[in-house]
Amino acid sequence: MRIVLDSNIIIASFVSRGLCKDVFEICLSDHKVVISKLILEEITHWLKKKLNLPCLIADEISSLLSLEVEIITASKVPHNSCRDPQDNEILGVALVGKADVIITGDKDLLVLEKFHSIPILSPRAFWHFIQKKSKKK
């Protein structure tokens, strides 16, 4: 599956052990994660600001992450595609990246439920989706 991970999921995976970390690891190991350079820059910024990581460590995480994901340029989507226009980057990445799913904790995105035909799921909903899918095999 091709998956767009919102920056909040990736950042949360570095904050503590738990669902976001598990989802992040599954996405990296079993699927193709697609993000944009802007999302990667946002992750790096918040690792430094929110987690107070030293610049060198945050930059190293960013470099390692860029090796593990596909970085694409988001398409422009209509300004009113989401109630928070800053989240349009995620939607544009999903379109260009031909994503099968968007995983986010952002309520402004989750309220959409789908963008075009791409489901927008919380980490918990994705976890349940993956569990059901693996039981069918």
N, C-alpha and C positions, 0 to 999 in steps of 0.2 A: 504494500500500500504506500501511496505517496501522502505524506502528512505535513501539514503546516502547524508548527508549534508556536503559539504566541510567546512572546518574551517572558510573560509572567510565569509560565509553566517552567521554562528553562531556568529562570532565576530562582524559583521556589525549589527546584531540584538541588540547588546548591545550598539552600538555607538549612534544610533539615531532611532527615530520612522520612519517607512517607510516600503517599500516593503519587505526588508529582515526580519524585525521584524515580519511582518504579515505572511510571508511564514514560518518562524521558528515556530511561535505559531500554525499555522494550522498543520504543520508537527508533532509537539509534541502532539497536542490534538486529531487529527483525524487519524494519521498514526503511523507507527513504524519507528523511526529513528535509523539507524545503523551506528556506527562509530567504530574506533579502539582506543586502548589506546594511540597510537602515535598521532592520531588526537586530542584526548582529551588533551594530554600534549601540543600540539601545540597551542590549544585554550588558555589554561592556561598561557602559555608563552607570547602570544601576548596580552592577557588581561592585563598582568603586564607591558609589554614593550610598547605596542602601546597606550593603554588606561591609562597607569600609575595608574592602580588600586593597592591598597595595596595588598600585598601577601595574607593576610588573606581573603580578599574579593574575590580575584581571585580563591583561593583554595576552598572557600565555593561554588562559582559558579560551579567550576569543580565537586565538590562532589554532588551538586544538579543535575547537568546535567547527571552525571553517573548513578543516580537513575532513570532518565527519558528515557534514551536511551539504546539500546542493544550494548554492547561493545564486539567486536569480534576481532580475529586475522586475519589480511589480508593475502590472499594468495599471493605468488610471481607471478608477471606477467613479461613477457619479458621486458628487460631493455628499449627497443625502443617502448613500447606500447604508450608512450606519448612523445611529444617533450621536456617536462621537466620531467626527471626521478623521481624527488621528488613527482610528482603527481601520480605515480604508486600505492602509498598507497591507494588512493581513489578508484582506479580501482580494486585493490585486495580486498578491503572491499566490494565493490559492488558485486564481484563474490561470495565470501564466504557467504555474507549476503543475497544472492538471492534477490538483490535489484530490484525494479521495475523502479526506476529512480535515477539519480544522479543530485543533484542541486548544481550549482557552479557559481561563477563569474569569474573563472579562464579561460582566453582565450586559454591556452594550452590544457585544457580539452574540452572546448566548441567547438573548431575546429574539434574535433573527431565526434561530433554529437551523436555517439553511441559507446558503448564498448560491444562487443559481441552483444547481442540484447537489452542492457540496454540504454535507451535514456539519453543523457546528456543535461540538460536544464538550462538556466539562470533562476534566480528568476522570471523575467517577463514572460518567456515562461511557467514556471510551473504554475504561477498564472492564465494565460489564459487557460491552460490545465485543471486546477481544476474548473475554472468557467464554461467551456464547459461541463465538466463531471457532475457538479451539476445541470445544466439546463436540462440535459437528464433525470434526475430522476423524 
